[in-house]
């Protein structure tokens, strides 16, 4: 079990919980570069609620206790603003995106985007997902190591372009994939031009602006083609469903497409990579999952999905900016502070799981949800990821399709370490694997 929190923390300042005395610059560096190790250390030192002072955002109040996190997720959307926490995505996803909207605009936009994510509509895309995954796996060389994460990025992007956006012309699909890949692969340096547009006159930011403008042109072209499609009403892709709304203008739909890209591409790709990284290092789980491939409702498939996201969380935290002062865990938090549920840390806390919380053991899910309130990979409350069910169906479908097509093994039996990439935690070696033989 984890050691008890240190009770000799520094005195409160400004009504905020205790936190480290190091400079804001040092705290900012550790938080953005290695929060998966930094935050557990802070919690062990100061307890379940810790204040960090981050540049340029000000105080971040980080939460580890599920009860405190539940208070935040259940809080009034007018007070707990999630859109402001995604300020850096605004120039990419736009002002009409679920990721950047706050109350009162967020609720009607979420309601407008819900229909494409109903279970029956997602089920209509499974065959396309399966075919794309099988075609991808057939292209992998036998007995030659490769980084699965690279292929996972390409695979999930192809699913977005062909299944979600419904781009069925091969040339347009390739052009769209290449353009969206450049946007999604933008690094933190590139994002600076979105904050300071004047940098767009200089290299390398000039290319960032051009890439985003090129992607926008292709998206608007696809929207125009789909509006003119006489068969649009019978299509099952998400783009066609979004256009069913007579009030949706092109800018709204463009922002929704970019939202799907930013929220559903990288996170799903990384989730797949971690699932295979864990599965290939646990032969019994790997064999059991293979035995159930012919049963589309095999509960073990879902158990593997949940356990992989628990022990290797893709997202470490979510954030809410306070518009009014609140009381939380006995502290008076001021307006302007950001409360941050540490959803990745909670998923591996022995207090909410067991002494073996760090172990990959899918069987723990077969008797129900062992600690549902501490499994939060998709966030919670009114801002819970709208594509959570889509992501689960996609990952489970892709995993089964790959395992039916090829026999695979890890290149190195040792666990892969993790590192930050954008907002996600990725396998440091990219989940290196090899194909042992083809199966179909």
N, C-alpha and C positions, 0 to 999 in steps of 0.2 A: 504493500500500500504506500501511497505518497506520504511524505513526512508532513506533519502539521504545519500550517502557515505560521510565519514569524509574526508574533504579536507586538514586537518592538519597532514597528514601522514609524517613519517620520510623522510629525504632527500634520493635521489637515491644513491645507491652505485654500483660501477662496471657497470653502465649503466642499471641496473636491476630495475624493478618496486618496489614500496615500499612493505614492509611486516613487520611482527612482530619483535620486538627486543629481544624476548626470545631466549634462547640458542637453537642450532640445535637439541640437545637431546630432549628438551621439544617439539619443533615443530614436530619432528619425532614421538614422542609418540602420540601426539594428532592426527596427520594425519593418522597413521595406526590403531589407536584404535577407533576413533570417528569422522572420517572426515565428516560424514553426518551432524554433528552439528558444528564442528570446521570450516569448510570452509564457510558456510553462515555467521558466525561471522566475519571471516577475510574479506569477501567481503563487509559486512556492514561497517567495519572499514576503509578499504583501497580503496574500489572501485572495478571495474570489472576486474582488473588484479593485482594479488598479487604474491609476491615472498616468497617462503618458502625455507629454507636451511635444507635439509634432509640428514641424515646419512644412507648409505655411498654415496648417489647419487649426492650430490651437489645441486645447485639451481633448484627448480621446480617453473616454472612460470604458475600459475593457472589462467584459463580464464573463465569468466562468460558470456561475451557478445557474442551472436550468430554470429555477423559479424566477430569478431576476431577468433572465432572457425572455421568459414567457410574459413578464410584465411589459417588456419593450414591444414584443410582437403583438400583444393585445392592446397596446396603447393607442390613443386617438391619432389617426393619420394626420390630422391638422397640426399635431404637436411633434410627432416623430416623423420627420421628413427623410425618406430614403433616397429620393431623386437627387438631392444636393450632394449626397455621398458619391454620386457618379458624375460629378462635374467634368471630369477629364474626358468622358465619352460624349459629351454634348455635341461637339463639332462633327462627330462621326454618326451617331444615331439620331441626332436632331432633337428639336424641342417637343416633338409629339411622341416620343418614345416612352414606353413603360419604365425604362431604366432611369429616365431623367425627370419624369412628371411627378408632382406631389399633389396632395389633396388641395382643392376638390377635383382637379382634372384627371387625376390618376384613376379613380374608380370607373368612370364611364369608358375610358380608353381600355382598361382591363376587360370590362364587360364586352366591349366591341371585339376584342381579340380572342375571347374564350371559345367561340364556336369551332374554329379549326382544331382545337386541342381536346375536343370531346373524344371519349374512348372509341366510339364507332368510326369516327373519321380517321383517327390515328391508325386503327386496324386496317383501313383501306390502303395505307402506305407500306404495310409490312412486306408485301411481296416485292416491292421496288427496293426497299432496304436490303432484303435478303439477296436479291439478284446482284446489287451493287457490291455487297460484301463478298459474295462468292467469286465474282469476276476479279475483284481486287486480290483475293487470296490465290487465285490461279496464276497470277502474274509473278508471284514470289518465287525466287530461285530456290532450288533444293540444296541443302547443305552449305549455304552461304550466309553468314551472319548479317543481320540488318537491324536498323533501329525501327521497331514497330511504331513508336510515337510519330515518326515522319509519315509513315503510311496511314496512321490513324487520322492525322490532320487532313491528309488528302481524301481519305474515305468519308469522313464526316462532312467535309466540304462538298463532295460530290452528292451526298445524300441531301444536303441543303439545296443545291442547285437543281437536282433532278426530281427529288421527291417533294421537297418543301416549296420550291419556287416553280416546279413543273416545267423547266426548260428542257424540251425534248429534242430540239435540233442539236446535233452533235457539235457543230461549229460554234453556235451561240453558247452552248453549255460549257465548252472549253474556254471560250473568251470570258464568260462570266466567272468561272472557277479561278482563272488566273488573276482577274481583276480583284475579286473578293479576297483571294489569298494575300495579295499585297496589302490590302487594307487591314486584314485581321492580323498580319504579321508585324504591324507597326510597333516599334520599340518605344521606350520612354523618351528617348531623345527625339524621335519623330513626333511624339505627342506635343512637344514644346511649341511647334508651329501652330497647333490648334488653339493654344493658349495665347500665343503672341503671333498673330497672322503676319506681321511684318517680316518674320524670318523666312516667309515663303519665297522671297526673292533670292535666297542663298541656298547653296548646296549644303547638306543633303535634303533640307526641308522642301526645296523646290519639287523634288520627286514625290514627296509625301502628298503635297497638294495636287499634283498631276494624277497620282494614283487614285485619290479619293474622287476627283472630278471625273476620271474615266469610269470608275465603278458606278458613279451616279448616272452617267449617260447610258450605260448598259441597263441599269435597273429601270430607268424611265422608258427606254425602248421596249423592254419586256412588258412593262405595265401597259404601254400603248397597244402592243400586239395582243395582249390578253383581253383588253377591253373590246377589241374588234373580233375576237374569236367567237364564232357562232355556236361553238360547242362548249363554251366556258361553264355553263350551268351543270354540265355532266362531269366536269373534271373534279378530281379529289385533292389536288395540291393546295397548299395553304394560300398561295398568292391568289388563286382563283376564288377561294372562299372569302378572302379579305375584300375582294372587289365586289362581292355580293351586296355590300353595304352601299346604298345609293348616295350616302353623305360623304363617303371616303374620297378625298381628292388625291391627286398623284403624290403630293408631298407627304400626306399622312401615310400612304402605303409605302412610299420609299423609306420613311423612318421606321416603319414596322419591319420591313425587310432587313434593314441594317440592325435592328434590335435582335431579330432571330439569328443573324450572323454572329453578333458579338456575344449574345447570351447562350447560344446553343452550339456553336462550332468548337471553340477551344476547350470549353469545359467538358463537353462530351468526349472529345478526342483524348483528353488527358485522363478522364475517368476510365475509358477503354484501356489505355496504356497501363494504368495502375492495376486494373483487374487482371490483365494477363501477367503483369509482373508478379503479383501475388499467387495467381493460380499455378504458374509454371514452377513455382518454388514449393508447392504443396501437392505432391503426386497423388495422394489419396483424394483430395478435393478435385483435382484435375480428372482423375479416373471416374469419380462419381458423377461429375457433371457430364462427361462423355456418355455414360450409360443412360442418361435421361434425355439425350438429344432428340429422340423420336417422339417425346411427349412434350407438346408445346406448353403445357401447363405444369411442367415439372417444378415443384416448389423450390427445389435446390438451386435452380437457375436464379431465382429472385434472391435467395439467401446469399449466393455468391456476390450478386450485384450489391446488396446492402452492406455486406461485410467488407467488400473492397472499398466502398466509399467511406465506411466508418474508420478503418485502420489507415487508409491513405486518402485523407480528404483533399479534394481538388481545390476548394476554397477554404481559407482559414477563418474568415470572418465576414460579416455584413455590417453595415453602418446605418445609423439614424441620427440626423442633426436635429437638435432640440430647438423649437421655435419659442418655447416658453420654459420657465423654470419648472423642475419636477423634483419630487422626493423619490429616491430609489435606494433601497438597502440602508436606510437611515441617513443618507447623505442628501444635501440640497444641491442639486445640479443646476447650473445656470443656463439660460437660453444661450445658444451658440455653441455649447459643448456638443460633442459627438459621442453617442453611446454605441459601443461595438460588441455585440455578442460574438464570443470566440467559439464559433460552432465547430471548428476543427479540434480544438482542445477538449471540448465537452465530450466529443465522440470517443475519446480514448481515456477518459477519467475513470479510474478504478472505482470511485465511489458510486458511480451510476451504472457500472458494468460488473466487473469482478476483478480479482487479483490477476487474471490473465487477459486484461483488457487490450494489451498490445498485440495479442496473438490473432492471426487470421484463422478464424474458426467458423465457417458458415453455418455449422450445425446449430449454433446458438439461436438462429432465427427460425428454426423449424417448429418450435413450440410456441410461436407467437412473437410479438415484438418485446424483446427482453427489457428495453429501456427506451420506449418510443419518444419520450420527451427529450432524450439526449442524442437522438439521431436526427441531425438537422442539416444535411448536405444541401438542401434546397431553400434554406432560410425558413421563414414562418410568417404567420399573420397575413395581412392583406397584400404583402409584397412577396409572399412565397412564390418561387419561380413558376411562372405560368406554364412552362414547358416541362415540368418535372415528370409527368406521366410519359410524355413524348420521349424524353431522354432515357427513361427506364426501358420502354419498349424498344427504342433504337439500340441501346447497348445490349440488351438480352438477345435481340434478333441478330445483331452482328456477331456476337460471341458464338452463338449456335451455328451460324452460317460458316464461320471460319473453321470451327472445330470439325464440321462435317466435310470440309474441303481439303484440309491439310492436317497432318500430324506435326506438332511443333514442340520445341524444347527451349529452355533458357540457355544462352551462351555461357553465362557464369552462374553457378548455383548460389553465390552470395547475394544477399538482399541489395537492391539498388538504393542509394541514398536519394534525397530529394533536394530540389533547389527552386527558388522563386523564378517564375517567368511571367511577366505582366502581373496579373492578379492571381495566377494559378500556381499550384505546387506540382512540379513535374518530376518524373523519374530522371535522375541526373545523367544516366547513360542512355536514356530514351527507350528503355525496355528492350534490350538487345536479345534477339531470339534467332532461331533458324528453323527452316522447314526440314523435317526428317524424311517425309515422303508425302506424296499427293494421295488423296483419298477419293476424290471425285471431281 
